[in-house]
Amino acid sequence: MQYLDYRELCSSMKEVILSKIIDLDRSEFPWPGSAKSWVDADINEHCRYWIFVAVKEQELVSFLLFDHLSGHSSCHLLKILVSEDARGLGIAQGLLNYSIERFKLLGVESIYLEVSCENSKALSFYTKHDFIKLRTIRSFYGKGIHAFAMQLNL
């Protein structure tokens, strides 16, 4: 398993990986971003968005998307996806740990996120990794679909 920072990939590899990210996002996430929004994000070393990817045998199996402004002490975990056939193998844990170590080097002190109150698997994952619930956000994902705001102090 390779854990990689998307920003550090060569441009031809970025194209391939971005295409696979879009496909994985569409197939596994209830509210996927449009292909245009992914391309428009123009993820590079000057961008506020960060993607970390897990690649196994030349195939993308997971990615994490963060929003982090340079110089800020916190970052926002926007999305974490693992392909269905790669779940339960510790890939998300490895990728999260990899991203945490990268952000620590930048002086990040905390990671925050929102997760559906109904997503018991995600809640279990985040709790296992020491995220704490801060509050409930009513109708965050739409009318009647609440979320927990959670935070991990690094």
C-alpha positions in Angstrom: 0.0 0.0 0.0 1.3 3.4 -0.9 0.1 6.6 0.8 0.7 9.7 -1.3 0.1 13.4 -1.3 -1.7 14.3 -4.5 0.3 17.6 -4.7 3.5 15.8 -5.1 2.5 13.6 -8.0 3.7 14.4 -11.5 1.1 16.1 -13.8 0.3 12.9 -15.9 -0.2 10.9 -12.7 -2.4 13.6 -11.3 -4.7 13.3 -14.3 -5.0 9.6 -13.8 -5.6 9.8 -10.1 -8.1 12.7 -10.4 -10.1 10.7 -12.8 -10.2 7.8 -10.4 -11.1 10.1 -7.5 -14.1 11.4 -9.5 -15.2 7.8 -10.2 -14.8 6.7 -6.6 -16.6 9.8 -5.4 -19.5 9.1 -7.7 -19.8 5.4 -6.8 -19.3 5.6 -3.1 -20.5 9.0 -1.8 -24.2 10.1 -1.4 -23.4 13.7 -2.4 -20.5 13.5 -4.9 -18.8 16.6 -6.3 -19.1 17.2 -10.0 -16.2 16.5 -12.3 -16.0 20.2 -13.0 -15.8 21.0 -9.2 -12.9 18.6 -8.8 -11.0 20.0 -11.9 -11.8 23.6 -10.8 -10.3 23.0 -7.4 -6.9 22.9 -9.2 -5.2 21.1 -6.4 -1.6 22.2 -6.3 1.0 23.5 -3.9 -0.7 26.9 -3.7 -4.2 25.6 -3.2 -6.1 25.3 0.1 -7.4 21.8 -0.8 -5.3 18.8 0.0 -5.9 15.2 -1.2 -4.1 12.2 0.2 -4.5 8.9 -1.7 -4.0 5.2 -1.0 -2.9 3.2 -4.0 -2.7 -0.6 -4.1 -1.3 -2.4 -7.1 -1.6 0.7 -9.3 -5.3 1.2 -8.3 -6.7 4.0 -6.2 -8.5 2.5 -3.2 -9.0 5.5 -0.9 -8.7 9.2 -0.6 -9.1 12.0 1.9 -9.9 15.5 1.0 -9.0 18.4 3.4 -9.4 22.1 3.4 -6.4 23.8 5.0 -5.3 27.4 4.7 -1.6 28.0 4.9 -0.6 29.2 8.3 -3.8 28.1 10.1 -3.6 25.7 13.0 -6.6 23.6 12.0 -7.8 21.8 8.9 -11.2 20.5 7.8 -11.6 16.9 6.8 -14.2 17.2 4.0 -14.3 13.7 2.7 -12.9 10.3 3.3 -13.7 7.4 0.9 -12.6 3.8 0.6 -13.6 1.7 -2.3 -16.1 -1.0 -1.2 -13.7 -3.9 -1.9 -11.0 -2.4 0.2 -13.0 -1.7 3.3 -12.0 -3.3 6.6 -8.4 -3.6 5.7 -7.1 -0.7 7.7 -6.5 1.5 4.7 -8.5 4.5 6.0 -6.6 4.3 9.3 -3.3 4.2 7.5 -4.2 7.1 5.2 -5.5 9.2 8.1 -2.3 8.6 10.1 -0.3 9.6 7.0 -2.2 12.8 6.6 -2.0 13.6 10.3 1.8 13.3 10.2 2.0 15.5 7.1 -0.2 18.2 8.7 1.8 18.1 12.0 4.8 19.1 9.9 2.9 22.2 8.8 2.0 23.1 12.4 -1.6 22.0 12.3 -2.9 21.4 15.8 -6.4 20.0 15.1 -8.6 18.4 12.5 -12.3 19.0 12.5 -15.1 17.4 10.5 -18.8 16.8 10.2 -20.4 13.4 10.0 -24.0 12.3 9.7 -25.5 11.3 13.1 -26.9 8.2 11.3 -23.5 7.0 9.9 -22.6 4.6 12.7 -19.6 3.1 10.9 -18.0 6.6 10.4 -18.8 7.6 13.9 -17.1 4.5 15.3 -14.1 5.1 13.1 -13.6 8.7 14.2 -14.2 7.9 17.9 -11.7 5.0 17.7 -9.2 7.6 16.3 -9.8 10.0 19.2 -12.1 12.5 17.5 -14.5 14.0 20.1 -18.0 15.2 19.5 -18.3 19.0 19.8 -21.9 19.5 19.0 -24.9 18.5 16.8 -25.6 20.5 13.7 -29.3 20.3 12.8 -30.2 19.6 9.2 -26.6 19.8 8.1 -27.1 17.3 5.3 -30.6 18.5 4.4 -33.9 18.7 6.2 -33.9 16.4 9.2 -30.4 14.9 8.5 -28.3 16.0 11.4 -24.5 15.9 11.8 -22.0 15.8 14.6 -19.2 18.3 14.5 -16.1 16.4 15.7 -12.5 17.4 16.4 -9.1 15.7 16.8 -6.4 17.5 18.7 -3.0 16.5 17.3 
